[in-house]
Amino acid sequence: MEVKSRHHLRSDDITAIREAVADHLGVDIDGDTFEFVEFVDANYELVLVDGEPAVFYVDDDEPFLTVRGANDYEPETGIVTVDAGAISFVSGGADVMRPGIVEADSAIREGDLVVIAEETHEKVLAVGRALVDGDNMVGDSGKVVESIHHVGDELYEFSG
């Protein structure tokens, strides 16, 4: 991934990021340095918190935690939990299907960004966009979360 530009964020930008992530996921991002990174050929921008890729923007959306950020800061809301059988698929970038889901936050609305975690250790495997409300995610068939970012992809592997 080729970096187009990178700069440290001002305190008002940092406050906006912290508030948005707190609203979406119920976590407080605590860091000393926040650096904005823009890429040449990617559909997202990244925010490094203390040098770690913790937050990203997808399609000009609100800031949201990356997989690494979600594992560092442990979201309280916006979580879709999958069973052990779904781990290899979700980790590989597959969209999330209803049969693999064991639980979903009822506050999730269609179109929201969500974190996808596995049930045993509660580790986040991916970030995706909800295709249905959280109350309608558990079931027998159908795709319910479109994968955007997952363990092992370019964003996950990026190092500041």
N, C-alpha and C positions, 0 to 999 in steps of 0.2 A: 504494500500500500504506500503510495507516494504522498508525502505530506505537502500540501499546497501552502498552508500558512499555520503559524502557531504563535500564540501570545497569552500573557497572563491576564486574567480577568479582573475587572474592577470590583470593589466591594459590593456595589449595588447589583451587579450581575451575579455574584456569588450568592447574595441573599435571595435573589429570584430563583436560582437553581435549588437552593436548600429548601425554600418554601414549597416549590412545585413537587419535589421528590417527597417531602413530608406529607403533602396533601394526597398524593397518589399511593404511596406505599407505607406511610406511617413511620418513616425513619429520619434520623437527623444525621446528615453528612458532616462529619467533623474532620476538617483538614486545614493545614496551614497554607498550602498553595493550590490554586485552581488555574489550570492552563487549558485554553481552548485550542483544539487541533482540527483543521479543515483538510480534507483529502482531495486529491485530483479526481479520482474516479470512484467515489463512493456516494451512496445516497444518505449518508449520515455524517454528523460532526461528533467529535468526542471531547469530553472534558476529563483531563487527568487531575486527580486529586492526590496530592503528595506523590506525583509521578506515576500513579496507577490509573488504568483506564476504568473509571468508576461510573461515569455518566455519559449518555449519548443522546443526540437528537435525531429522530427519524422523521423524514419528510416534514421538516419544520414544526414538528409536534413539540409539546412540552418536554423538558428534560426528563430522562428516565434512567434508572440504573442499568448498567451492563450486567452480564452474567457475573463477572468478577466483582463488580460493585455490589450486586445483590447478595453474593456470598460473604462479602466483607461486612455489609450493613444490615443484613437479615430483615427483609420487609415484613410488616405486620399485616398488610392488606394487599389486594390485587394479586393473590396467589392462586394458581391452579396446581393441584397436587396429582401426580401420576403414579401408577403402580410400577413394580419392578419390571414387568413385561414391556413397558413403554420406554424405559430408560435408553436403550441402545438406539431406538428410532429417533427420539427427541434429541438426544445428544448428537446425532448425525444430521440434524437439521430438518427432520420430517415435521409436517404439520401435526397437531395433536387431534386425535380422534376420541370420540366419546367413550368407547369401551376401556380406554387406558386411564381415564380420570376417576379418581377416588373421592375427590373433594374440590370444590371451587368456591371462592369468596362470593357470597350472594350480592355484594355491592358492585361487582363487575358488570359493566354495560357493554353491549355490542359496540365495537370500535375502539374500546379501551386497550391500552398496552397492558400486558400482564407478565408476571414471572411464572415460569413453569418449574416446579420443584418435585423431587422424588420423595416418596412417603417415608422411607426408612430412616435416612439421615437428614432429610429436609434441605439437601443441597440443591441450589438452583442450576438447572441444566440449560435453560433457554429463556428468551424473551420473545413474546409474540403479540399478535393483535387478536382480541376476542372477536369471533364471528357471531356469537350469540351472548345473551346475558348469562351471568354466573349461575343463576337458578336453573338454566336449561343446558348446562354442560355435561352433567352426569347422565349416561344413558347407554343405549345399545349400538347406535350407529351414527355415522356422520362426522365430518370435520368441524371442530369447534374453535380451534386456535390456529392462526396462520403463523408459522415460525418466521422470525425476523433476524434473530441472532442466537447463536448456540455455542456450547463448549467446543473449543477447537477451531472455530472459524477465524478469519483474518482479524476481526475486531478483538476476539478473545485473546489471540496471540500477540496483538500489538503491544509493544513496550515503548515507553516514553524515552 
